[in-house]
Amino acid sequence: MKSDTQGSKLLQGAFILSAAAIFSKLIGTLQKIPLQNLGGDAAFGIYNTVYPLYTILVTVAMLGLPAAISRFVAEASAAQDDQEGRRVLRLSAGITAVSGLILGVLVYTGAPVIAVWVGNSHITPALRSSAWGLAVVPLMAALRGYFQGLHNMMPTAVSQVVEQSVRVAVMIALLLYLTAAGADAAGIAAGALLGPAGGGLAGLAVMLLYWRSYRRRGLQGVMPQVPARGKPAAAAAEVRPERGANARKLLAYGLPVMLGALAVPLIGLVDVFTVPRLLTGSGSSETAAMAQFGIYNRGLPLVQIVTMLATSLSVVFIPALAEAKFQRNEDLIRTRITLSLRWFWLLGLAASVGLAVLAEPVNTALYGDAAGSGAMTWLAFTAAGGTVSIISAALLQGLGAVRAPALHLLAAAALKAALNLLLVPQQGITGAAIAGVAAHLFAAALNVLLLYRQGYLRLRFADALLKPAALLAGLGLVAAAVSLAAGRAADAAGFGGGRTDALAQSLLGVLAGCAVFALGAVALRLLSENELRQLPGFGPRLADKLKKLRLFP
């Protein structure tokens, strides 16, 4: 009975989390468009120089403990030990809160030094603004990890939406005020980077409200305070390790996870420390280098919708696989890993192909001109490698292999740095985009190879390459044809060449591509109804919806 209840909670929570992730990431994408439109490419470049640094620093401040909390709370839930789960939360929350405060102070005071390392003095005010978010976001993430370990995704979903909404509201308000006041690019970017602090405070408030409600209700039916193996509570307390031992255990798991969580941010950090310097070394001024870096980053918000969705969904796989391994259900582990990787690979490729063929109209629609469309076309393919890298790392973490993904990502970052040094002086921002594609695919390949060697992955050439290639070829051709036809129709009607025309081409191309993807996936038998139902969390609910639409044979 308990297993059925937890399965139902996981199903419902995963669907809500997926919807919240899509909504919040769409909001996150929209916030960057007015920043570029109103602040210009230079402010956009400064923002995209500092934000990867902020992301890295938040990840470091969290020390990987949200994932550790999720795993150990899930294990405590399986052992029916609520008291141990709460002890894990209290200890981890204290560590992350102190870590965030210390790192925030260091960033604020050391901002001029970091600017020297990056090679651009214009980023100093933005660095100091970003430091405020470090004081609140790690604690919020710790509370999210606790509820995810209980398979209760609602608090995370609600806090994500609230965090992103408040973050965007703060950023837009400051953007309007600063541009009206005539602030320079550095000042506008600094104002935009106060958004994460405002959003973090709002998200933390939501999590604290959920925690207070949880404590009031007790939720004894979710995790009864019954020690594992029927031991009396006093006896269980005697055998629990001391607090220091718990801290070591959490950090031993969390620190490698922290490195594993640096996938996209770590590779982005390589760009921060190499691309502006290489552009300046090629003869550009600091301001011009920031403008070029801003153009280079135009495609990232769209790619990040895909990769961040994968990140949000990965929290479902870690506790699900941890429990399957705890129960020694090898068949379930293999099925979930194979299906998860196959479909996230396919979804990542579909997003990459769609953005690549629609790069020019999308660029014009969002940013007002087609500058950097060639780089955006290449950058689109980081969605495929990035998605598989994130999901495969989460799968390995759920199986307990937390160090390998971190090492693979370090190797990918080293490859990115080497390729930047080779390609950027010759090809500019297009060279940086090509290097990013190679780095993300390299990290993904190393993770997948390890899963295969461990015997947890079943690969079939037709399902992995041949059928997806046919589907994606059709998707790309139809999307490009529909977009081109819409452009010619607009030209004939006298409305061609503007942002409205580009937006129509983009939307019609996306809709056509999505239709081809859905119909082609069913026609090519890439996923059966039974296989979809075996995916943790969102699989059964998605299967029900597709069955109602009669998309399964």
Secondary structure, 3 states (H helix, E strand, C coil): CHHHHHHHHHHHHHHHHHHHHHHHHHHHHHHHHHHHHHHHHHHHHHHHHHHHHHHHHHHHHHCCHHHHHHHHHHHHHHCCEHHHHHHHHHHHHHHHHHHHHHHHHHHHHHHHHHHHHHCCHHHHHHHHHHHHHHHCHHHHHHHHHHHHHCCCCHHHHHHHHHHHHHHHHHHHHHHHHHHHCCCCHHHHHHHHCCHHHHHHHHHHHHHHHHHHHHHHHCCCCCCCECCHHHCCHHHHHHHCCCHHHHHHHHHHHHHHHHHHCCHHHHHHHHHHHHHHHHHHHCCCCHHHHHHHHHHHHHHHHHHHHHHHHHHHHHHHHHHHHHHHHHCCCHHHHHHHHHHHHHHHHHHHHHHHHHHHHCHHHHHHHHHCCCCCHHHHHHHCCHHHHHHHHHHHHHHHHHCCCCHHHHHHHHHHHHHHHHHHHHHHHHHCHHHHHHHHHHHHHHHHHHHHHHHHHCCCCCCCHHHHHHHHHHHHHHHHHHHHHHHHHHHHHHHHCCCCCCHHHHHHHHHHHHHHHHHHHHHHHHHCCCCCHHHHHCCCCCHHHHHHHHHHCCCCC
